[in-house]
Amino acid sequence: MSTSTQFYLDQAEQCGRNAQSATLANQREVQLKAQAAWQAMADRAIHTATERDRREAERRALALASQGEPECPETR
């Protein structure tokens, strides 16, 4: 997990704690909205990293497969 993803998750967690300890309803609402926003950023970062890793693995598999294929003989 990247540093930024962990930061997003940490911020979401902190906002959740802040919401639980908020004494006013509007403060709680602000913290819950912030928590949702941080969580959404973390989710996007995780999805992006997962897709990047999947594409990279696919590229490596294609590269390995193409190395083992014999060249086509010339037709005469």
Backbone as CSV, one residue per row, in Angstrom:
resi,resn,N_x,N_y,N_z,CA_x,CA_y,CA_z,C_x,C_y,C_z
1,MET,0.848,-1.167,0.000,0.000,0.000,0.000,0.895,1.232,0.000
2,SER,0.548,2.199,-0.813,1.380,3.387,-0.921,1.212,4.290,0.295
3,THR,2.144,5.195,0.440,2.115,6.143,1.553,0.869,7.007,1.492
4,SER,0.520,7.486,0.300,-0.662,8.350,0.188,-1.937,7.586,0.531
5,THR,-2.027,6.333,0.127,-3.209,5.537,0.453,-3.331,5.373,1.961
6,GLN,-2.228,5.071,2.613,-2.251,4.934,4.068,-2.627,6.258,4.727
7,PHE,-2.139,7.359,4.188,-2.494,8.671,4.713,-3.997,8.904,4.610
8,TYR,-4.577,8.583,3.454,-6.023,8.746,3.264,-6.805,7.912,4.286
9,LEU,-6.373,6.679,4.477,-7.048,5.800,5.434,-6.912,6.328,6.867
10,ASP,-5.728,6.832,7.192,-5.513,7.407,8.523,-6.410,8.616,8.751
11,GLN,-6.534,9.456,7.727,-7.381,10.641,7.849,-8.849,10.251,8.011
12,ALA,-9.287,9.258,7.252,-10.673,8.797,7.372,-10.938,8.271,8.779
13,GLU,-9.984,7.526,9.306,-10.128,6.987,10.660,-10.202,8.116,11.695
14,GLN,-9.331,9.109,11.529,-9.330,10.240,12.466,-10.654,11.003,12.401
15,CYS,-11.164,11.213,11.213,-12.454,11.907,11.072,-13.572,11.103,11.731
16,GLY,-13.501,9.787,11.629,-14.490,8.942,12.294,-14.433,9.103,13.808
17,ARG,-13.216,9.128,14.340,-13.069,9.350,15.779,-13.573,10.734,16.175
18,ASN,-13.259,11.736,15.351,-13.725,13.102,15.630,-15.253,13.170,15.612
19,ALA,-15.862,12.450,14.687,-17.324,12.446,14.601,-17.931,11.823,15.852
20,GLN,-17.325,10.743,16.336,-17.845,10.092,17.532,-17.753,10.986,18.765
21,SER,-16.712,11.800,18.802,-16.527,12.646,19.986,-17.160,14.031,19.834
22,ALA,-17.729,14.331,18.675,-18.349,15.645,18.455,-19.575,15.796,19.339
23,THR,-19.702,16.978,19.919,-20.852,17.227,20.794,-22.011,17.854,20.033
24,LEU,-21.714,18.522,18.946,-22.762,19.167,18.157,-23.045,18.363,16.896
25,ALA,-24.311,18.326,16.514,-24.726,17.547,15.342,-24.050,18.043,14.067
26,ASN,-23.919,19.357,13.917,-23.301,19.868,12.680,-21.815,19.522,12.624
27,GLN,-21.145,19.493,13.778,-19.742,19.077,13.796,-19.619,17.612,13.403
28,ARG,-20.507,16.801,13.932,-20.506,15.372,13.614,-20.738,15.170,12.117
29,GLU,-21.684,15.913,11.557,-21.986,15.802,10.128,-20.788,16.186,9.271
30,VAL,-20.122,17.266,9.645,-18.929,17.704,8.894,-17.855,16.618,8.940
31,GLN,-17.633,16.043,10.109,-16.611,15.010,10.253,-16.977,13.736,9.485
32,LEU,-18.245,13.387,9.485,-18.675,12.205,8.736,-18.534,12.415,7.226
33,LYS,-18.819,13.629,6.760,-18.628,13.934,5.340,-17.147,13.889,4.986
34,ALA,-16.317,14.422,5.863,-14.874,14.387,5.623,-14.376,12.945,5.625
35,GLN,-14.892,12.136,6.541,-14.512,10.729,6.587,-14.861,10.035,5.274
36,ALA,-16.052,10.300,4.766,-16.478,9.689,3.504,-15.586,10.137,2.350
37,ALA,-15.202,11.406,2.344,-14.343,11.915,1.271,-12.953,11.273,1.328
38,TRP,-12.361,11.181,2.526,-11.057,10.543,2.667,-11.129,9.068,2.275
39,GLN,-12.199,8.409,2.669,-12.350,6.997,2.333,-12.480,6.809,0.824
40,ALA,-13.206,7.714,0.173,-13.352,7.640,-1.284,-12.002,7.813,-1.974
41,MET,-11.174,8.728,-1.462,-9.836,8.914,-2.041,-8.994,7.655,-1.843
42,ALA,-9.088,7.049,-0.671,-8.338,5.815,-0.410,-8.821,4.697,-1.329
43,ASP,-10.131,4.578,-1.479,-10.690,3.539,-2.351,-10.219,3.713,-3.786
44,ARG,-10.204,4.962,-4.275,-9.734,5.223,-5.643,-8.263,4.881,-5.790
45,ALA,-7.466,5.247,-4.787,-6.031,4.960,-4.843,-5.784,3.446,-4.838
46,ILE,-6.529,2.720,-4.031,-6.392,1.264,-3.983,-6.799,0.649,-5.313
47,HIS,-7.912,1.118,-5.863,-8.383,0.598,-7.158,-7.351,0.883,-8.251
48,THR,-6.818,2.087,-8.271,-5.826,2.465,-9.278,-4.592,1.583,-9.171
49,ALA,-4.101,1.373,-7.953,-2.916,0.541,-7.755,-3.186,-0.904,-8.169
50,THR,-4.359,-1.405,-7.839,-4.721,-2.777,-8.204,-4.764,-2.940,-9.722
51,GLU,-5.389,-1.990,-10.389,-5.469,-2.056,-11.857,-4.089,-1.916,-12.498
52,ARG,-3.256,-1.037,-11.955,-1.897,-0.861,-12.478,-1.122,-2.165,-12.334
53,ASP,-1.227,-2.815,-11.174,-0.534,-4.085,-10.959,-1.053,-5.165,-11.901
54,ARG,-2.375,-5.197,-12.121,-2.960,-6.185,-13.024,-2.459,-5.991,-14.450
55,ARG,-2.444,-4.719,-14.904,-1.962,-4.434,-16.267,-0.485,-4.777,-16.414
56,GLU,0.305,-4.478,-15.391,1.732,-4.780,-15.447,1.956,-6.293,-15.502
57,ALA,1.199,-7.049,-14.721,1.318,-8.510,-14.754,0.917,-9.044,-16.130
58,GLU,-0.112,-8.462,-16.707,-0.545,-8.876,-18.043,0.540,-8.593,-19.072
59,ARG,1.176,-7.424,-18.980,2.269,-7.083,-19.911,3.438,-8.060,-19.766
60,ARG,3.777,-8.387,-18.510,4.880,-9.336,-18.291,4.539,-10.702,-18.859
61,ALA,3.306,-11.142,-18.671,2.890,-12.446,-19.196,2.954,-12.458,-20.719
62,LEU,2.521,-11.374,-21.349,2.585,-11.291,-22.810,4.024,-11.280,-23.289
63,ALA,4.884,-10.580,-22.577,6.297,-10.520,-22.962,6.937,-11.899,-22.847
64,LEU,6.638,-12.613,-21.777,7.179,-13.962,-21.617,6.644,-14.908,-22.680
65,ALA,5.383,-14.792,-22.995,4.776,-15.654,-24.003,5.376,-15.388,-25.376
66,SER,5.644,-14.148,-25.679,6.181,-13.823,-26.998,7.647,-14.235,-27.132
67,GLN,8.353,-14.349,-26.021,9.748,-14.785,-26.078,9.852,-16.255,-26.444
68,GLY,8.869,-17.037,-26.053,8.924,-18.470,-26.292,8.353,-18.897,-27.631
69,GLU,7.736,-17.999,-28.350,7.117,-18.366,-29.631,8.181,-18.438,-30.729
70,PRO,8.155,-19.503,-31.519,9.101,-19.586,-32.636,8.685,-18.609,-33.740
71,GLU,9.669,-18.161,-34.447,9.373,-17.252,-35.550,8.715,-18.024,-36.681
72,CYS,7.909,-17.348,-37.442,7.230,-17.980,-38.579,8.244,-18.233,-39.678
73,PRO,8.199,-19.431,-40.246,9.119,-19.696,-41.361,8.700,-18.908,-42.589
74,GLU,9.663,-18.557,-43.371,9.348,-17.824,-44.596,8.688,-18.764,-45.590
75,THR,7.727,-18.255,-46.298,7.083,-19.064,-47.339,7.774,-18.763,-48.656
76,ARG,8.028,-19.815,-49.429,8.711,-19.624,-50.714,7.907,-20.140,-51.831
